[in-house]
Amino acid sequence: MLKQISRQFRQFPVSRRCLHGSSFRLGATVFDMPAMSPTMEKGGVVSWKVEEGEKFSGGDVLLEVETDKAQIEVEAQDDGVLAKILVPAGTNDIPVGKPIAFLAEQDDDLSTLEYPKLEETASKKVDSKPEKVEEKKEPQQPVEKKNTDGNGSGKLGNPQQTLLPSVELLLHENGLSKEDALSKIQATGPSGRILKGDVLAYLGKISPDLNVKISEYINNKSHLDLSKIQIRETKASGQSPQPSGDKSAKPEKPVKKEPLKIEKELTLAQAYSKEAMQRLLAIAEQHAYSAKLYQEDSEVIDPLFEEIVAPPRNAERFKTQFIVMPLDNNGVSTLKLTLLVNESVLDAKQRAQLFLDEVKDQLTQGNGGVSSSPQLEELF
């Protein structure tokens, strides 16, 4: 049964075009001026890369088209033959969609090929164009009514403004000029500036009422509202409440803190002159200021860090006052030593103690100056 069916199909001739990679054609095909961009309306033919009667394959460059921005090569979408060139190279201002050549199949006989009449193809395109134009213009007609009724701002754009790039692009894509925007579109931006949302509302792509609400919200939040802020009453610090009976009473001044006072009395075995005692105290003070208050061989303490955090060496830690009493009948002299310690300096007390220790050492060197009685040891 299958063999009989196959024999019946063999009786019918099969065209080679059915096995070809291109579409089935009965005659020449019109090749129109291509649109190389969405905004392109006219262009020019710089040169034809394929001559009349020459075959080409898919991907080959057919011609080079010139637009208002650049020169672009046009490639073939399928295999074929450039049957006839209608627009020669060097022609400018060719409308998009105008026939510029006829294409045919590679197996077609160009001598017997039928060419369609251009008047028929043009009439078909003219009939189809109004339908497309109406489809584009239809949504714009009710838009103007919506904007005039719905936009609550009631203010047109500032004619002195420079439109934003996003606004200019949107106007150009929808066939609107700057004059149309300034005379028809209501602006919600600062100082009468037309925003992208205003154009979208005019075109009916967003609600005009929603656009106005958004602009009002942004304007309200663009500045800080200080109307509900209450100023706090300031009171002078350190002032105690005055009694109601005595209005002339003045607040008490803060009591100035007195420096720490250390007094020592040393019993000397011999008399000292004032100059000798001044030299001795100067040596002791120099030692107290230069001595280090940390252990240099410690594994925990960093000497560099201690030097950084320590108070300045020239900061005054204490002041010294002394009186040397003359020898009494027993041949004993007394040294009255007073230290005024500056407690605002961190290491003042430690330096003062070092000073007292050094004075004791200087006076007791060589069993010279100070008696080694138990009373003297108790003083230190």
C-alpha positions as CSV (number, residue, x, y, z in Angstrom):
1,M,0.0,0.0,0.0
2,L,2.8,2.4,0.9
3,K,4.6,1.6,-2.3
4,Q,1.5,2.5,-4.4
5,I,1.2,5.9,-2.6
6,S,4.9,6.8,-3.1
7,R,4.5,5.9,-6.8
8,Q,1.6,8.3,-7.1
9,F,3.5,11.1,-5.5
10,R,6.4,10.6,-7.9
11,Q,4.1,11.5,-10.9
12,F,3.9,15.1,-9.7
13,P,6.9,17.4,-10.4
14,V,8.5,19.1,-7.3
15,S,9.9,22.7,-7.6
16,R,13.4,23.4,-6.4
17,R,12.3,26.6,-4.7
18,C,10.6,24.6,-2.0
19,L,13.9,23.2,-0.9
20,H,15.6,26.6,-1.0
21,G,16.5,28.5,2.2
22,S,14.6,31.7,1.0
23,S,10.9,32.3,0.8
24,F,8.8,31.1,-2.1
25,R,8.5,33.8,-4.8
26,L,6.6,33.9,-8.1
27,G,8.2,37.2,-9.3
28,A,10.6,40.0,-8.4
29,T,10.4,41.4,-4.9
30,V,10.5,45.1,-4.2
31,F,13.4,46.3,-2.0
32,D,12.4,49.5,-0.1
33,M,14.6,52.1,1.4
34,P,15.3,50.7,4.9
35,A,14.9,52.7,8.2
36,M,18.2,52.5,10.1
37,S,16.8,54.1,13.2
38,P,13.3,54.7,14.8
39,T,13.5,58.5,14.0
40,M,14.9,58.2,10.5
41,E,12.6,59.6,7.8
42,K,15.0,60.1,4.8
43,G,18.4,58.9,3.8
44,G,20.7,58.5,0.9
45,V,22.4,55.7,-1.1
46,V,26.1,56.1,-0.9
47,S,27.1,53.1,-3.0
48,W,25.8,49.7,-4.2
49,K,28.1,46.9,-3.2
50,V,26.3,44.4,-5.6
51,E,25.8,45.1,-9.3
52,E,22.7,44.3,-11.3
53,G,22.3,40.6,-12.1
54,E,24.9,39.7,-9.5
55,K,24.1,37.0,-6.9
56,F,24.5,37.4,-3.2
57,S,24.2,35.3,-0.1
58,G,22.7,36.0,3.3
59,G,25.0,38.3,5.3
60,D,26.6,40.0,2.2
61,V,26.6,43.8,2.1
62,L,24.1,45.0,-0.5
63,L,24.6,48.8,-0.2
64,E,25.7,51.6,2.1
65,V,23.1,54.0,3.4
66,E,23.8,57.5,4.7
67,T,21.6,58.9,7.5
68,D,21.8,62.3,9.3
69,K,24.2,60.8,11.9
70,A,26.3,58.1,10.2
71,Q,26.9,55.8,7.2
72,I,25.6,52.2,7.7
73,E,26.0,49.1,5.7
74,V,22.9,47.1,4.8
75,E,23.3,43.3,4.8
76,A,21.1,40.8,2.9
77,Q,18.8,38.6,5.0
78,D,18.8,35.7,2.6
79,D,20.3,34.4,-0.7
80,G,19.2,36.1,-3.9
81,V,20.0,38.2,-7.0
82,L,20.0,42.0,-7.4
83,A,17.6,42.0,-10.4
84,K,17.4,45.7,-11.0
85,I,18.5,49.0,-9.3
86,L,15.9,51.7,-9.3
87,V,17.8,54.4,-7.3
88,P,21.5,54.9,-8.4
89,A,24.3,55.6,-5.9
90,G,24.7,59.2,-4.8
91,T,21.0,59.9,-4.5
92,N,20.0,61.7,-1.3
93,D,16.7,62.6,0.5
94,I,15.1,59.2,-0.3
95,P,12.0,58.7,1.9
96,V,12.0,55.6,4.0
97,G,9.9,52.9,2.3
98,K,10.4,54.1,-1.2
99,P,11.4,51.2,-3.7
100,I,15.1,51.4,-4.5
101,A,15.6,48.0,-6.2
102,F,14.1,44.6,-7.3
103,L,15.3,41.3,-5.8
104,A,14.9,37.8,-7.2
105,E,15.8,34.2,-6.5
106,Q,19.2,32.9,-7.5
107,D,17.5,30.3,-9.9
108,D,15.2,32.9,-11.5
109,D,15.6,33.8,-15.2
110,L,16.0,37.6,-15.2
111,S,15.1,37.8,-18.9
112,T,11.6,36.4,-18.2
113,L,11.1,37.7,-14.7
114,E,8.0,39.6,-14.0
115,Y,8.4,43.0,-12.2
116,P,5.6,44.4,-10.1
117,K,4.2,47.8,-11.0
118,L,5.4,50.5,-8.6
119,E,2.1,52.3,-8.8
120,E,0.3,49.3,-7.4
121,T,2.8,48.9,-4.5
122,A,2.7,52.6,-3.8
123,S,-1.1,52.7,-3.7
124,K,-1.2,49.8,-1.2
125,K,1.2,51.6,1.1
126,V,-0.7,54.8,0.9
127,D,-3.9,53.0,1.9
128,S,-2.2,51.3,4.8
129,K,-0.5,54.5,6.2
130,P,-3.6,56.4,7.4
131,E,-4.6,53.4,9.5
132,K,-1.2,53.5,11.3
133,V,-1.3,57.3,11.7
134,E,-4.7,57.2,13.2
135,E,-3.6,54.5,15.7
136,K,-0.8,56.7,16.9
137,K,-2.8,59.9,17.1
138,E,-5.9,58.4,18.7
139,P,-4.5,58.2,22.3
140,Q,-3.2,61.8,22.1
141,Q,-6.7,63.3,21.4
142,P,-8.3,62.7,24.8
143,V,-5.0,63.4,26.5
144,E,-5.3,67.2,26.1
145,K,-8.7,67.1,27.7
146,K,-7.4,65.1,30.6
147,N,-4.6,67.5,31.3
148,T,-6.7,70.7,31.0
149,D,-9.2,69.2,33.5
150,G,-7.1,67.0,35.7
151,N,-3.9,68.9,36.4
152,G,-4.5,71.0,39.5
153,S,-1.4,73.2,39.1
154,G,-3.0,75.4,36.4
155,K,0.5,76.8,35.4
156,L,2.3,76.5,32.1
157,G,6.0,76.0,31.8
158,N,8.5,78.9,32.1
159,P,9.4,80.0,28.6
160,Q,12.9,80.9,29.6
161,Q,13.8,77.4,30.9
162,T,16.1,74.9,29.3
163,L,14.4,71.5,28.9
164,L,15.9,68.5,30.6
165,P,17.5,65.9,28.3
166,S,14.9,63.3,29.4
167,V,12.1,65.7,28.6
168,E,13.5,66.6,25.2
169,L,13.9,62.9,24.3
170,L,10.3,62.2,25.3
171,L,9.0,65.1,23.4
172,H,10.9,64.1,20.3
173,E,9.8,60.5,20.5
174,N,6.1,61.6,20.5
175,G,6.4,64.3,17.8
176,L,6.1,67.3,20.1
177,S,8.2,70.5,19.9
178,K,9.4,72.8,22.6
179,E,6.8,75.3,21.7
180,D,4.1,72.7,22.1
181,A,5.4,71.8,25.5
182,L,5.5,75.4,26.7
183,S,2.0,76.2,25.4
184,K,0.2,72.9,26.3
185,I,1.9,71.0,29.1
186,Q,1.3,72.2,32.6
187,A,4.5,72.3,34.7
188,T,4.8,71.0,38.2
189,G,8.5,71.5,38.7
190,P,10.2,74.4,40.6
191,S,10.0,77.8,39.0
192,G,7.7,76.5,36.2
193,R,10.1,73.7,35.1
194,I,8.6,71.0,32.9
195,L,9.4,67.5,34.3
196,K,9.3,64.1,32.7
197,G,6.2,63.3,34.7
198,D,4.4,66.3,33.3
199,V,5.0,65.0,29.7
200,L,3.9,61.5,30.6
201,A,0.7,63.0,32.2
202,Y,0.1,65.0,29.0
203,L,0.5,61.9,26.9
204,G,-1.9,59.9,29.1
205,K,0.7,57.4,30.2
206,I,0.2,58.4,33.9
207,S,-2.7,60.0,35.8
208,P,-2.4,63.8,35.9
209,D,-3.9,63.9,39.4
210,L,-1.2,61.4,40.6
211,N,1.5,63.5,39.0
212,V,0.3,66.6,40.9
213,K,0.1,64.8,44.2
214,I,3.7,63.5,43.8
215,S,5.0,67.0,42.9
216,E,3.2,68.5,45.9
217,Y,4.6,65.8,48.2
218,I,8.1,66.5,47.0
219,N,7.7,70.3,47.4
220,N,6.5,69.9,51.0
221,K,9.4,67.6,51.9
222,S,12.0,69.8,50.2
223,H,12.3,72.2,53.2
224,L,12.5,71.6,56.9
225,D,9.3,72.5,58.8
226,L,10.3,74.4,62.0
227,S,6.8,75.6,62.9
228,K,6.2,73.0,65.7
229,I,9.6,73.3,67.3
230,Q,9.6,74.9,70.8
231,I,12.6,76.9,72.0
232,R,13.9,75.6,75.3
233,E,14.2,78.0,78.2
234,T,17.9,78.4,79.1
235,K,19.0,78.8,82.7
236,A,22.4,80.0,83.8
237,S,24.5,77.1,85.0
238,G,25.8,77.2,88.5
239,Q,23.2,79.6,89.8
240,S,21.1,78.6,92.8
241,P,17.5,79.7,92.9
242,Q,17.2,83.1,94.5
243,P,14.9,83.7,97.5
244,S,11.7,85.6,96.6
245,G,12.3,88.1,99.4
246,D,15.8,89.3,98.4
247,K,15.9,90.1,94.6
248,S,19.2,91.8,94.8
249,A,21.1,88.8,96.1
250,K,23.9,87.7,93.8
251,P,24.9,84.1,93.2
252,E,27.9,82.9,95.1
253,K,31.2,82.6,93.3
254,P,32.7,79.2,93.1
255,V,35.4,78.6,95.7
256,K,38.9,78.4,94.2
257,K,40.6,75.2,95.2
258,E,43.8,75.7,97.2
259,P,46.9,73.9,96.2
260,L,48.1,70.9,98.2
261,K,50.5,72.1,100.9
262,I,53.2,69.8,102.3
263,E,55.3,71.0,105.2
264,K,58.5,69.3,106.6
265,E,60.9,70.2,109.4
266,L,64.4,68.8,109.3
267,T,66.8,69.0,112.2
268,L,70.3,69.8,111.0
269,A,73.5,69.0,112.8
270,Q,75.3,72.0,111.4
271,A,74.4,75.4,110.1
272,Y,73.8,76.1,106.3
273,S,73.9,79.4,104.6
274,K,71.0,80.5,102.5
275,E,73.0,80.2,99.2
276,A,74.2,76.7,100.1
277,M,70.6,75.6,100.9
278,Q,69.3,77.1,97.6
279,R,71.9,75.1,95.6
280,L,71.0,71.9,97.4
281,L,67.3,72.4,96.8
282,A,67.9,73.2,93.1
283,I,69.8,69.9,92.7
284,A,67.0,68.0,94.4
285,E,64.3,69.7,92.2
286,Q,66.3,68.9,89.0
287,H,66.5,65.3,90.0
288,A,62.8,65.1,90.9
289,Y,61.8,66.5,87.4
290,S,64.2,64.3,85.4
291,A,63.6,61.0,87.2
292,K,61.6,58.3,85.4
293,L,58.5,57.1,87.2
294,Y,58.5,53.6,85.5
295,Q,60.8,50.6,85.5
296,E,62.9,50.6,82.4
297,D,63.5,46.8,82.4
298,S,59.8,46.0,82.7
299,E,58.2,43.6,80.1
300,V,54.8,45.3,80.5
301,I,55.6,49.0,80.3
302,D,56.6,50.6,77.1
303,P,59.0,53.6,77.7
304,L,58.1,55.3,74.5
305,F,54.4,55.2,75.3
306,E,55.0,56.5,78.8
307,E,56.9,59.5,77.5
308,I,54.0,60.3,75.1
309,V,51.2,60.2,77.7
310,A,53.3,61.9,80.5
311,P,52.7,65.6,81.2
312,P,55.2,68.0,79.7
313,R,58.5,68.2,81.6
314,N,58.4,72.0,81.8
315,A,55.0,71.9,83.5
316,E,55.3,73.2,87.1
317,R,54.6,70.4,89.6
318,F,55.3,72.2,92.9
319,K,56.8,75.3,94.4
320,T,59.3,75.3,97.3
321,Q,59.7,77.6,100.3
322,F,62.3,77.2,103.0
323,I,63.5,78.8,106.2
324,V,66.8,77.9,108.0
325,M,66.6,78.5,111.7
326,P,70.0,79.4,113.4
327,L,71.7,77.2,115.8
328,D,70.3,77.0,119.3
329,N,72.2,76.6,122.5
330,N,72.5,72.9,121.8
331,G,74.2,73.5,118.4
332,V,71.2,72.3,116.4
333,S,69.8,74.1,113.3
334,T,66.3,73.6,111.9
335,L,65.1,73.6,108.2
336,K,61.5,74.4,107.6
337,L,60.5,73.2,104.1
338,T,57.1,74.0,102.5
339,L,55.9,72.5,99.1
340,L,52.8,73.8,97.2
341,V,51.8,70.9,94.9
342,N,50.0,71.6,91.6
343,E,47.4,68.8,91.6
344,S,46.3,69.6,88.1
345,V,49.4,67.9,86.8
346,L,49.1,64.1,86.9
347,D,52.5,63.3,88.4
348,A,52.9,66.3,90.7
349,K,52.6,64.3,94.0
350,Q,55.1,61.7,92.8
351,R,57.6,64.4,91.8
352,A,57.2,66.2,95.1
353,Q,57.9,63.0,97.0
354,L,61.0,62.4,94.9
355,F,62.1,65.9,95.7
356,L,61.8,65.3,99.5
357,D,63.7,62.1,99.2
358,E,66.5,63.7,97.3
359,V,66.8,66.5,99.9
360,K,67.2,63.9,102.6
361,D,69.9,62.1,100.6
362,Q,71.8,65.4,99.9
363,L,71.7,66.4,103.6
364,T,72.8,62.9,104.8
365,Q,75.7,62.4,102.4
366,G,79.0,61.7,104.3
367,N,77.1,62.0,107.6
368,G,77.3,65.7,106.9
369,G,74.3,67.8,107.1
370,V,71.5,66.1,108.9
371,S,71.4,64.2,112.1
372,S,70.5,60.5,111.9
373,S,68.3,60.7,114.9
374,P,65.0,58.6,114.9
375,Q,63.1,61.9,114.9
376,L,64.5,62.7,111.4
377,E,63.6,59.3,110.0
378,E,60.0,59.8,111.2
379,L,59.7,63.0,109.2
380,F,60.4,61.2,106.0
